[in-house]
Amino acid sequence: MRNITSGVIGLALILGISHPALADEPGNPSGPDENGVWELNANGNADPVSSAQLYSEMRIQGGQYASNYRHQMLTGDFTCDDVVDRVAGWVDLDSPDGPKFAMLFVTNHGGKAQSEIRYLPFEQSEQYALCIHDETAPPVMSWQENSPEFMEEVIGSKEMCNFAIRVDDFMCDAPQFFYSEKPAENGDHWLFFRN
């Protein structure tokens, strides 16, 4: 009986280790290298943004308490590269200038980890600002797909990804952000637009 039990355990270990879900595949890294470059996986594609990567960036870019705020998340290909991106949004109450809506964009576009954060103020006259701060109902993030004609005629570039990340406070026109593979002069890839 002891030999049978040992044989069954040994066989289970061999099968378990060789199972694709459990085996470590060489050339399939699980994160960025020391330079922040997200390495390519075994299929030659960038890994999708994981929730762990998003929350790590929330802590780095938004502060240690960012993930404690009630936040929303969009998951999808918002950079037109067939790799899943993640966008998080929350009302940040830590600023001495008052509450702001924080948006964190995380992508592994082109095999490189990229993250950018934007803070939209409330109730200010700037084009960038949201109109109202409602403590019971934060602004709502959503995404929309735009036509190539819209991208060329309204946004001014048919080369940019045609997905917009929108922020609606339902009181004024929604700020929108579009991903551009070619960064702006300040290095930002997520470009602001508003009607």
C-alpha positions, 0 to 999 in steps of 0.5 A, spaced: 500 500 500 505 504 501 508 503 494 502 504 491 501 511 495 508 513 493 507 511 486 500 515 485 504 521 489 510 521 484 505 521 478 501 527 480 507 531 482 510 529 475 503 531 471 502 537 475 509 540 474 509 538 466 502 542 466 502 548 462 498 552 467 504 550 472 510 550 468 515 556 468 516 557 460 523 560 459 522 566 455 515 568 458 517 573 463 512 576 468 513 583 469 518 589 467 525 589 467 530 594 471 528 599 466 521 599 466 521 595 460 515 590 459 518 584 456 515 580 450 511 574 452 513 567 448 508 569 443 512 576 441 506 580 444 506 585 450 503 582 456 496 585 458 496 590 463 494 586 470 490 588 476 497 588 480 500 592 475 495 597 475 494 597 483 502 598 483 502 604 478 496 607 483 500 607 489 506 610 485 503 615 481 497 616 486 500 615 493 499 610 498 492 611 499 489 611 492 487 604 492 483 606 498 478 611 494 472 608 491 475 607 484 472 605 477 476 601 472 476 600 464 479 594 461 480 594 454 484 595 448 484 603 448 491 604 444 489 600 438 495 595 439 491 588 441 493 588 448 489 589 454 490 596 457 487 599 464 484 605 466 482 607 473 479 613 476 477 616 483 476 622 486 482 624 490 481 628 496 488 629 498 490 635 495 490 641 499 487 645 493 481 641 494 478 634 490 480 632 483 478 627 479 484 622 478 485 618 472 491 613 471 492 610 464 496 604 464 498 600 458 504 596 455 504 599 448 509 596 444 512 592 449 514 597 454 510 599 460 507 606 460 503 609 465 500 617 466 496 620 471 491 626 470 488 630 475 481 634 473 479 639 478 472 641 479 468 647 479 473 651 476 473 655 469 479 652 466 477 648 459 480 642 463 475 642 469 469 638 471 463 642 472 460 639 479 463 635 485 457 631 487 460 627 493 455 622 493 456 620 485 463 621 482 464 622 475 463 616 470 468 614 466 466 610 459 469 609 452 467 610 445 469 608 439 470 614 433 470 614 426 476 615 422 472 621 419 471 624 426 479 623 428 481 626 422 476 632 421 475 633 429 481 631 432 486 632 427 489 626 426 487 619 423 493 616 426 491 616 433 487 611 436 480 612 435 478 610 442 476 615 447 476 615 454 470 620 457 469 623 464 462 625 465 459 629 470 453 630 466 453 638 467 458 640 461 461 637 455 465 631 457 473 631 457 476 626 453 483 623 452 485 619 446 492 615 446 497 617 441 503 613 439 507 619 438 507 623 444 506 630 445 512 635 446 511 634 454 512 626 453 504 625 454 501 619 450 494 621 452 492 627 449 486 631 452 480 633 447 473 637 449 468 640 444 
